[in-house]
Amino acid sequence: MNEPEAFKLLTLASARDGRTVDRDVAKVWAVDLARIDYNDAIDALSLHYAESTEWLMPAHVVRCVTRIRTQRHLEAQHRLSIAERTQQAEAAERERLILMGVIEA
């Protein structure tokens, strides 16, 4: 996340908790959240305030982004698992039809 993005994130936090936002604070947050994608940070901010009344800090953003990314990974694995099972079933059905002589190999 860069400084303008950190400023926007802090402005969104300010709408919820009334904090004062300035460039110096945004610079520090940009350093703290340098490895965090801005869109993930926005999702993390929403998640944090949906679950907590605590003042948002960079550590909260990092923790929530980790949860969000883990959930996305699990969902992707689930979708992949479904796709793999579908492919296996289709391959088995094709093999069955070949053995029955319904279709050619």
N, C-alpha and C positions, 0 to 999 in steps of 0.2 A: 504494500500500500504506500502510496506517495503522500506528500503533504496536502495537496488539495483534496484528495480522497479522505484523508484523516480529518480534515476540517469539516467535510460534509458529514462524515460519521458522527463527529462530535456535535454538530448542529442537530442531527437527528436525536442524539442522546439528550441534548439540551431541551428539546421539545418535550421530553418526558420528565426530566429531573431539574430543569431550570439552571443548569450549570452555565458559567460564562465560558465562551469559546473565543480563543484568540490564536494568532499564528504561532506563538511560542509553544503553546500547548499542543497544537496540531503537529508541529515539528517533532516533538518528543514522541507523540503517539505514532507518527509515521516511522520513526526509528524502531519503536517497540513492536510495531505490527508490519515491519518491512516484508516478511515472508507470507503475509496473509493477503489473499485476494480480496479486493474491495467488495465484490458481490457476496462473497462468503461472510465478510464482516457485517454487512447489512443484515444478512440472515441471522447471524450470531447475535446481533443487537436485538433483533425482534424476539429471538428465543430467550435471551437473557431477561428482557423486561416482561415476557409472558410468564416467566417462572420465578422472578425475584423482584424484590423492592430495593435491593442493594444498588448503590452508586456504581455505574459501569466503569470498569477499569480494564486496561489492556489484557490482563490475565483472564478476565471473564470472556473477552472476545476470543482469545486463543483457545480456551477450554471449550467454548460453544462451537467454534469452527471445527475442532477435533471431533466433537460429537456429530456434527453435521456431515463431515467427510466420512466418518465411520458408517453412519447410516446410509449414505449414498453408496458406499462400497458394498455393504450388505445387500442393498436392493439390487445393485448391478449383478452381484453373485447369484442372487435368487433368479433374476431374469435369465442369466446365462445357464443356470441349472435347468430351468424350464425349457430353454431352447435346445440344450443338449439332450434332454429326455425326449423331446419331440423328434429330433433328428434320429435318435436311436430307434424310436418306435416306427418312424417312416422307413428306416433301413431294414428293420425286421419284417415289416409288411411287404416291402419290395422283395426281399429274399423269399418270403413265403409264396408270393405270386410267381416268382421264377420257378421255385420247386414244383408248384402246381401246374406249370406250363401256361399260365395265363399271359405272362409277358416274357419277353426274351431278355437275356442277360446283357 
